[in-house]
């Protein structure tokens, strides 16, 4: 598992983020305070405070280089 900080501060960013990670088989969780949300859920993401950076937990085994390249526009 790898954790990175991301910023999803607009509706368009949330849509493109969900579309980008949906192509991967493994799980992604967004962690904001004590809340853990499935990162592939648009409704779940909008229940978080998007004005602050959010931790993204990537539950992938092995090489995460391709995922990190996909996530570049959202990384802080």
PDB file as gemmi writes it, atoms N, CA and C in Angstrom:
CRYST1    1.000    1.000    1.000  90.00  90.00  90.00 P 1                      
ATOM      1  N   UNK A   1       0.854  -1.192   0.000  1.00  0.00           N  
ATOM      2  CA  UNK A   1       0.000   0.000   0.000  1.00  0.00           C  
ATOM      3  C   UNK A   1       0.889   1.242   0.000  1.00  0.00           C  
ATOM      4  N   UNK A   2       0.466   2.241  -0.739  1.00  0.00           N  
ATOM      5  CA  UNK A   2       1.191   3.505  -0.821  1.00  0.00           C  
ATOM      6  C   UNK A   2       0.193   4.627  -0.541  1.00  0.00           C  
ATOM      7  N   UNK A   3       0.628   5.659   0.179  1.00  0.00           N  
ATOM      8  CA  UNK A   3      -0.240   6.792   0.479  1.00  0.00           C  
ATOM      9  C   UNK A   3       0.389   8.068  -0.058  1.00  0.00           C  
ATOM     10  N   UNK A   4      -0.430   8.868  -0.759  1.00  0.00           N  
ATOM     11  CA  UNK A   4       0.011  10.164  -1.290  1.00  0.00           C  
ATOM     12  C   UNK A   4      -1.049  11.205  -0.958  1.00  0.00           C  
ATOM     13  N   UNK A   5      -0.673  12.480  -1.010  1.00  0.00           N  
ATOM     14  CA  UNK A   5      -1.640  13.555  -0.795  1.00  0.00           C  
ATOM     15  C   UNK A   5      -2.070  14.110  -2.143  1.00  0.00           C  
ATOM     16  N   UNK A   6      -3.389  14.314  -2.277  1.00  0.00           N  
ATOM     17  CA  UNK A   6      -3.926  14.860  -3.516  1.00  0.00           C  
ATOM     18  C   UNK A   6      -4.825  16.047  -3.204  1.00  0.00           C  
ATOM     19  N   UNK A   7      -5.120  16.805  -4.257  1.00  0.00           N  
ATOM     20  CA  UNK A   7      -6.039  17.940  -4.141  1.00  0.00           C  
ATOM     21  C   UNK A   7      -7.129  17.768  -5.189  1.00  0.00           C  
ATOM     22  N   UNK A   8      -8.376  17.792  -4.743  1.00  0.00           N  
ATOM     23  CA  UNK A   8      -9.538  17.688  -5.633  1.00  0.00           C  
ATOM     24  C   UNK A   8     -10.431  18.905  -5.370  1.00  0.00           C  
ATOM     25  N   UNK A   9      -9.961  20.077  -5.796  1.00  0.00           N  
ATOM     26  CA  UNK A   9     -10.635  21.310  -5.409  1.00  0.00           C  
ATOM     27  C   UNK A   9     -11.628  21.849  -6.441  1.00  0.00           C  
ATOM     28  N   UNK A  10     -12.030  21.012  -7.412  1.00  0.00           N  
ATOM     29  CA  UNK A  10     -13.083  21.446  -8.344  1.00  0.00           C  
ATOM     30  C   UNK A  10     -13.884  20.229  -8.803  1.00  0.00           C  
ATOM     31  N   UNK A  11     -15.083  20.479  -9.269  1.00  0.00           N  
ATOM     32  CA  UNK A  11     -15.951  19.399  -9.740  1.00  0.00           C  
ATOM     33  C   UNK A  11     -15.314  18.668 -10.914  1.00  0.00           C  
ATOM     34  N   UNK A  12     -14.718  19.414 -11.837  1.00  0.00           N  
ATOM     35  CA  UNK A  12     -14.070  18.791 -12.996  1.00  0.00           C  
ATOM     36  C   UNK A  12     -12.909  17.899 -12.578  1.00  0.00           C  
ATOM     37  N   UNK A  13     -12.150  18.339 -11.561  1.00  0.00           N  
ATOM     38  CA  UNK A  13     -11.032  17.530 -11.071  1.00  0.00           C  
ATOM     39  C   UNK A  13     -11.534  16.221 -10.466  1.00  0.00           C  
ATOM     40  N   UNK A  14     -12.635  16.284  -9.737  1.00  0.00           N  
ATOM     41  CA  UNK A  14     -13.200  15.072  -9.124  1.00  0.00           C  
ATOM     42  C   UNK A  14     -13.629  14.101 -10.225  1.00  0.00           C  
ATOM     43  N   UNK A  15     -14.335  14.598 -11.237  1.00  0.00           N  
ATOM     44  CA  UNK A  15     -14.792  13.727 -12.338  1.00  0.00           C  
ATOM     45  C   UNK A  15     -13.616  13.080 -13.055  1.00  0.00           C  
ATOM     46  N   UNK A  16     -12.619  13.866 -13.408  1.00  0.00           N  
ATOM     47  CA  UNK A  16     -11.488  13.305 -14.150  1.00  0.00           C  
ATOM     48  C   UNK A  16     -10.674  12.347 -13.275  1.00  0.00           C  
ATOM     49  N   UNK A  17     -10.577  12.627 -11.961  1.00  0.00           N  
ATOM     50  CA  UNK A  17      -9.871  11.740 -11.035  1.00  0.00           C  
ATOM     51  C   UNK A  17     -10.555  10.377 -10.970  1.00  0.00           C  
ATOM     52  N   UNK A  18     -11.866  10.374 -10.796  1.00  0.00           N  
ATOM     53  CA  UNK A  18     -12.610   9.105 -10.710  1.00  0.00           C  
ATOM     54  C   UNK A  18     -12.488   8.338 -12.026  1.00  0.00           C  
ATOM     55  N   UNK A  19     -12.608   9.029 -13.154  1.00  0.00           N  
ATOM     56  CA  UNK A  19     -12.450   8.357 -14.445  1.00  0.00           C  
ATOM     57  C   UNK A  19     -11.052   7.761 -14.600  1.00  0.00           C  
ATOM     58  N   UNK A  20     -10.035   8.461 -14.113  1.00  0.00           N  
ATOM     59  CA  UNK A  20      -8.655   7.996 -14.243  1.00  0.00           C  
ATOM     60  C   UNK A  20      -8.385   6.743 -13.415  1.00  0.00           C  
ATOM     61  N   UNK A  21      -8.886   6.708 -12.178  1.00  0.00           N  
ATOM     62  CA  UNK A  21      -8.557   5.557 -11.321  1.00  0.00           C  
ATOM     63  C   UNK A  21      -9.488   4.364 -11.534  1.00  0.00           C  
ATOM     64  N   UNK A  22     -10.630   4.580 -12.163  1.00  0.00           N  
ATOM     65  CA  UNK A  22     -11.566   3.479 -12.394  1.00  0.00           C  
ATOM     66  C   UNK A  22     -10.971   2.430 -13.326  1.00  0.00           C  
ATOM     67  N   UNK A  23     -10.002   2.809 -14.129  1.00  0.00           N  
ATOM     68  CA  UNK A  23      -9.395   1.855 -15.056  1.00  0.00           C  
ATOM     69  C   UNK A  23      -8.522   0.807 -14.355  1.00  0.00           C  
ATOM     70  N   UNK A  24      -8.211   1.032 -13.090  1.00  0.00           N  
ATOM     71  CA  UNK A  24      -7.370   0.096 -12.347  1.00  0.00           C  
ATOM     72  C   UNK A  24      -8.225  -0.860 -11.530  1.00  0.00           C  
ATOM     73  N   UNK A  25      -7.756  -2.108 -11.417  1.00  0.00           N  
ATOM     74  CA  UNK A  25      -8.496  -3.157 -10.719  1.00  0.00           C  
ATOM     75  C   UNK A  25      -8.499  -2.997  -9.203  1.00  0.00           C  
ATOM     76  N   UNK A  26      -7.395  -2.497  -8.653  1.00  0.00           N  
ATOM     77  CA  UNK A  26      -7.267  -2.495  -7.204  1.00  0.00           C  
ATOM     78  C   UNK A  26      -8.015  -1.342  -6.548  1.00  0.00           C  
ATOM     79  N   UNK A  27      -7.998  -1.366  -5.216  1.00  0.00           N  
ATOM     80  CA  UNK A  27      -8.783  -0.402  -4.437  1.00  0.00           C  
ATOM     81  C   UNK A  27      -7.990   0.868  -4.142  1.00  0.00           C  
ATOM     82  N   UNK A  28      -8.735   1.965  -4.077  1.00  0.00           N  
ATOM     83  CA  UNK A  28      -8.204   3.268  -3.687  1.00  0.00           C  
ATOM     84  C   UNK A  28      -9.115   3.800  -2.590  1.00  0.00           C  
ATOM     85  N   UNK A  29      -8.542   4.306  -1.507  1.00  0.00           N  
ATOM     86  CA  UNK A  29      -9.320   4.915  -0.426  1.00  0.00           C  
ATOM     87  C   UNK A  29      -8.871   6.356  -0.235  1.00  0.00           C  
ATOM     88  N   UNK A  30      -9.838   7.239   0.004  1.00  0.00           N  
ATOM     89  CA  UNK A  30      -9.536   8.618   0.369  1.00  0.00           C  
ATOM     90  C   UNK A  30      -9.721   8.739   1.872  1.00  0.00           C  
ATOM     91  N   UNK A  31      -8.745   9.331   2.541  1.00  0.00           N  
ATOM     92  CA  UNK A  31      -8.771   9.442   4.000  1.00  0.00           C  
ATOM     93  C   UNK A  31      -8.724  10.920   4.370  1.00  0.00           C  
ATOM     94  N   UNK A  32      -9.772  11.367   5.033  1.00  0.00           N  
ATOM     95  CA  UNK A  32      -9.859  12.751   5.476  1.00  0.00           C  
ATOM     96  C   UNK A  32     -10.302  12.733   6.936  1.00  0.00           C  
ATOM     97  N   UNK A  33      -9.368  13.013   7.834  1.00  0.00           N  
ATOM     98  CA  UNK A  33      -9.684  12.935   9.259  1.00  0.00           C  
ATOM     99  C   UNK A  33      -9.995  11.503   9.627  1.00  0.00           C  
ATOM    100  N   UNK A  34     -11.161  11.272  10.180  1.00  0.00           N  
ATOM    101  CA  UNK A  34     -11.531   9.899  10.559  1.00  0.00           C  
ATOM    102  C   UNK A  34     -12.392   9.210   9.518  1.00  0.00           C  
ATOM    103  N   UNK A  35     -12.618   9.875   8.386  1.00  0.00           N  
ATOM    104  CA  UNK A  35     -13.437   9.298   7.326  1.00  0.00           C  
ATOM    105  C   UNK A  35     -12.577   8.594   6.285  1.00  0.00           C  
ATOM    106  N   UNK A  36     -13.003   7.397   5.894  1.00  0.00           N  
ATOM    107  CA  UNK A  36     -12.354   6.651   4.817  1.00  0.00           C  
ATOM    108  C   UNK A  36     -13.416   6.374   3.762  1.00  0.00           C  
ATOM    109  N   UNK A  37     -13.177   6.867   2.545  1.00  0.00           N  
ATOM    110  CA  UNK A  37     -14.153   6.800   1.457  1.00  0.00           C  
ATOM    111  C   UNK A  37     -13.551   6.034   0.288  1.00  0.00           C  
ATOM    112  N   UNK A  38     -14.366   5.249  -0.403  1.00  0.00           N  
ATOM    113  CA  UNK A  38     -13.929   4.600  -1.638  1.00  0.00           C  
ATOM    114  C   UNK A  38     -13.666   5.695  -2.672  1.00  0.00           C  
ATOM    115  N   UNK A  39     -12.432   5.771  -3.175  1.00  0.00           N  
ATOM    116  CA  UNK A  39     -12.043   6.856  -4.080  1.00  0.00           C  
ATOM    117  C   UNK A  39     -12.718   6.754  -5.448  1.00  0.00           C  
ATOM    118  N   UNK A  40     -13.341   5.628  -5.743  1.00  0.00           N  
ATOM    119  CA  UNK A  40     -14.038   5.469  -7.027  1.00  0.00           C  
ATOM    120  C   UNK A  40     -15.492   5.921  -6.938  1.00  0.00           C  
ATOM    121  N   UNK A  41     -15.897   6.427  -5.788  1.00  0.00           N  
ATOM    122  CA  UNK A  41     -17.270   6.874  -5.557  1.00  0.00           C  
ATOM    123  C   UNK A  41     -17.355   8.408  -5.602  1.00  0.00           C  
ATOM    124  N   UNK A  42     -17.956   8.927  -6.659  1.00  0.00           N  
ATOM    125  CA  UNK A  42     -18.101  10.385  -6.785  1.00  0.00           C  
ATOM    126  C   UNK A  42     -18.920  10.940  -5.624  1.00  0.00           C  
ATOM    127  N   UNK A  43     -19.999  10.274  -5.273  1.00  0.00           N  
ATOM    128  CA  UNK A  43     -20.838  10.751  -4.167  1.00  0.00           C  
ATOM    129  C   UNK A  43     -20.055  10.751  -2.850  1.00  0.00           C  
ATOM    130  N   UNK A  44     -19.246   9.732  -2.630  1.00  0.00           N  
ATOM    131  CA  UNK A  44     -18.432   9.668  -1.425  1.00  0.00           C  
ATOM    132  C   UNK A  44     -17.435  10.807  -1.362  1.00  0.00           C  
ATOM    133  N   UNK A  45     -16.802  11.106  -2.508  1.00  0.00           N  
ATOM    134  CA  UNK A  45     -15.807  12.183  -2.548  1.00  0.00           C  
ATOM    135  C   UNK A  45     -16.446  13.520  -2.192  1.00  0.00           C  
ATOM    136  N   UNK A  46     -17.653  13.764  -2.699  1.00  0.00           N  
ATOM    137  CA  UNK A  46     -18.304  15.039  -2.420  1.00  0.00           C  
ATOM    138  C   UNK A  46     -18.777  15.160  -0.967  1.00  0.00           C  
ATOM    139  N   UNK A  47     -18.713  14.070  -0.202  1.00  0.00           N  
ATOM    140  CA  UNK A  47     -19.065  14.160   1.224  1.00  0.00           C  
ATOM    141  C   UNK A  47     -17.873  14.635   2.054  1.00  0.00           C  
ATOM    142  N   UNK A  48     -16.682  14.751   1.424  1.00  0.00           N  
ATOM    143  CA  UNK A  48     -15.480  15.198   2.134  1.00  0.00           C  
ATOM    144  C   UNK A  48     -15.286  16.704   1.997  1.00  0.00           C  
ATOM    145  N   UNK A  49     -14.438  17.244   2.852  1.00  0.00           N  
ATOM    146  CA  UNK A  49     -14.052  18.660   2.755  1.00  0.00           C  
ATOM    147  C   UNK A  49     -12.968  18.765   1.690  1.00  0.00           C  
ATOM    148  N   UNK A  50     -13.332  19.211   0.492  1.00  0.00           N  
ATOM    149  CA  UNK A  50     -12.414  19.240  -0.640  1.00  0.00           C  
ATOM    150  C   UNK A  50     -11.541  20.488  -0.679  1.00  0.00           C  
ATOM    151  N   UNK A  51     -11.689  21.367   0.305  1.00  0.00           N  
ATOM    152  CA  UNK A  51     -10.864  22.573   0.330  1.00  0.00           C  
ATOM    153  C   UNK A  51      -9.460  22.282   0.878  1.00  0.00           C  
ATOM    154  N   UNK A  52      -9.281  21.108   1.460  1.00  0.00           N  
ATOM    155  CA  UNK A  52      -8.001  20.722   2.041  1.00  0.00           C  
ATOM    156  C   UNK A  52      -7.436  19.523   1.287  1.00  0.00           C  
ATOM    157  N   UNK A  53      -6.113  19.323   1.371  1.00  0.00           N  
ATOM    158  CA  UNK A  53      -5.529  18.114   0.769  1.00  0.00           C  
ATOM    159  C   UNK A  53      -6.100  16.852   1.418  1.00  0.00           C  
ATOM    160  N   UNK A  54      -6.176  15.790   0.634  1.00  0.00           N  
ATOM    161  CA  UNK A  54      -6.750  14.523   1.094  1.00  0.00           C  
ATOM    162  C   UNK A  54      -5.699  13.439   0.882  1.00  0.00           C  
ATOM    163  N   UNK A  55      -5.624  12.485   1.818  1.00  0.00           N  
ATOM    164  CA  UNK A  55      -4.715  11.353   1.659  1.00  0.00           C  
ATOM    165  C   UNK A  55      -5.377  10.291   0.781  1.00  0.00           C  
ATOM    166  N   UNK A  56      -4.626   9.795  -0.200  1.00  0.00           N  
ATOM    167  CA  UNK A  56      -5.095   8.725  -1.076  1.00  0.00           C  
ATOM    168  C   UNK A  56      -4.274   7.485  -0.781  1.00  0.00           C  
ATOM    169  N   UNK A  57      -4.938   6.422  -0.319  1.00  0.00           N  
ATOM    170  CA  UNK A  57      -4.268   5.141  -0.064  1.00  0.00           C  
ATOM    171  C   UNK A  57      -4.478   4.255  -1.288  1.00  0.00           C  
ATOM    172  N   UNK A  58      -3.367   3.832  -1.884  1.00  0.00           N  
ATOM    173  CA  UNK A  58      -3.402   2.989  -3.074  1.00  0.00           C  
ATOM    174  C   UNK A  58      -3.095   1.563  -2.636  1.00  0.00           C  
ATOM    175  N   UNK A  59      -4.055   0.670  -2.793  1.00  0.00           N  
ATOM    176  CA  UNK A  59      -3.893  -0.721  -2.371  1.00  0.00           C  
ATOM    177  C   UNK A  59      -3.429  -1.561  -3.558  1.00  0.00           C  
ATOM    178  N   UNK A  60      -2.230  -1.258  -4.026  1.00  0.00           N  
ATOM    179  CA  UNK A  60      -1.665  -1.964  -5.178  1.00  0.00           C  
ATOM    180  C   UNK A  60      -0.453  -2.750  -4.726  1.00  0.00           C  
ATOM    181  N   UNK A  61      -0.252  -3.879  -5.366  1.00  0.00           N  
ATOM    182  CA  UNK A  61       0.930  -4.671  -5.079  1.00  0.00           C  
ATOM    183  C   UNK A  61       1.911  -4.490  -6.218  1.00  0.00           C  
ATOM    184  N   UNK A  62       3.179  -4.330  -5.871  1.00  0.00           N  
ATOM    185  CA  UNK A  62       4.194  -4.219  -6.911  1.00  0.00           C  
ATOM    186  C   UNK A  62       4.412  -2.792  -7.369  1.00  0.00           C  
ATOM    187  N   UNK A  63       4.670  -2.638  -8.646  1.00  0.00           N  
ATOM    188  CA  UNK A  63       5.087  -1.371  -9.232  1.00  0.00           C  
ATOM    189  C   UNK A  63       3.910  -0.395  -9.364  1.00  0.00           C  
ATOM    190  N   UNK A  64       4.065   0.798  -8.797  1.00  0.00           N  
ATOM    191  CA  UNK A  64       2.994   1.800  -8.867  1.00  0.00           C  
ATOM    192  C   UNK A  64       3.364   2.975  -9.779  1.00  0.00           C  
ATOM    193  N   UNK A  65       4.394   2.812 -10.612  1.00  0.00           N  
ATOM    194  CA  UNK A  65       4.837   3.913 -11.476  1.00  0.00           C  
ATOM    195  C   UNK A  65       3.751   4.389 -12.427  1.00  0.00           C  
ATOM    196  N   UNK A  66       3.010   3.452 -13.018  1.00  0.00           N  
ATOM    197  CA  UNK A  66       1.941   3.821 -13.964  1.00  0.00           C  
ATOM    198  C   UNK A  66       0.835   4.599 -13.254  1.00  0.00           C  
ATOM    199  N   UNK A  67       0.486   4.158 -12.062  1.00  0.00           N  
ATOM    200  CA  UNK A  67      -0.555   4.850 -11.284  1.00  0.00           C  
ATOM    201  C   UNK A  67      -0.089   6.254 -10.918  1.00  0.00           C  
ATOM    202  N   UNK A  68       1.146   6.384 -10.491  1.00  0.00           N  
ATOM    203  CA  UNK A  68       1.668   7.688 -10.092  1.00  0.00           C  
ATOM    204  C   UNK A  68       1.687   8.650 -11.285  1.00  0.00           C  
ATOM    205  N   UNK A  69       1.969   8.137 -12.466  1.00  0.00           N  
ATOM    206  CA  UNK A  69       1.933   8.968 -13.674  1.00  0.00           C  
ATOM    207  C   UNK A  69       0.505   9.457 -13.935  1.00  0.00           C  
ATOM    208  N   UNK A  70      -0.471   8.576 -13.765  1.00  0.00           N  
ATOM    209  CA  UNK A  70      -1.879   8.936 -13.938  1.00  0.00           C  
ATOM    210  C   UNK A  70      -2.317   9.974 -12.917  1.00  0.00           C  
ATOM    211  N   UNK A  71      -1.788   9.891 -11.710  1.00  0.00           N  
ATOM    212  CA  UNK A  71      -2.201  10.775 -10.613  1.00  0.00           C  
ATOM    213  C   UNK A  71      -1.476  12.131 -10.597  1.00  0.00           C  
ATOM    214  N   UNK A  72      -0.503  12.326 -11.462  1.00  0.00           N  
ATOM    215  CA  UNK A  72       0.288  13.571 -11.446  1.00  0.00           C  
ATOM    216  C   UNK A  72      -0.536  14.854 -11.371  1.00  0.00           C  
ATOM    217  N   UNK A  73      -1.618  14.999 -12.155  1.00  0.00           N  
ATOM    218  CA  UNK A  73      -2.374  16.262 -12.097  1.00  0.00           C  
ATOM    219  C   UNK A  73      -3.024  16.547 -10.741  1.00  0.00           C  
ATOM    220  N   UNK A  74      -3.146  15.523  -9.885  1.00  0.00           N  
ATOM    221  CA  UNK A  74      -3.852  15.665  -8.614  1.00  0.00           C  
ATOM    222  C   UNK A  74      -2.908  15.717  -7.421  1.00  0.00           C  
ATOM    223  N   UNK A  75      -1.655  15.343  -7.611  1.00  0.00           N  
ATOM    224  CA  UNK A  75      -0.700  15.290  -6.499  1.00  0.00           C  
ATOM    225  C   UNK A  75      -0.327  16.695  -6.021  1.00  0.00           C  
ATOM    226  N   UNK A  76      -0.029  16.770  -4.740  1.00  0.00           N  
ATOM    227  CA  UNK A  76       0.378  18.048  -4.156  1.00  0.00           C  
ATOM    228  C   UNK A  76       1.887  18.119  -4.131  1.00  0.00           C  
TER     229      UNK A  76                                                      
END                                                                             
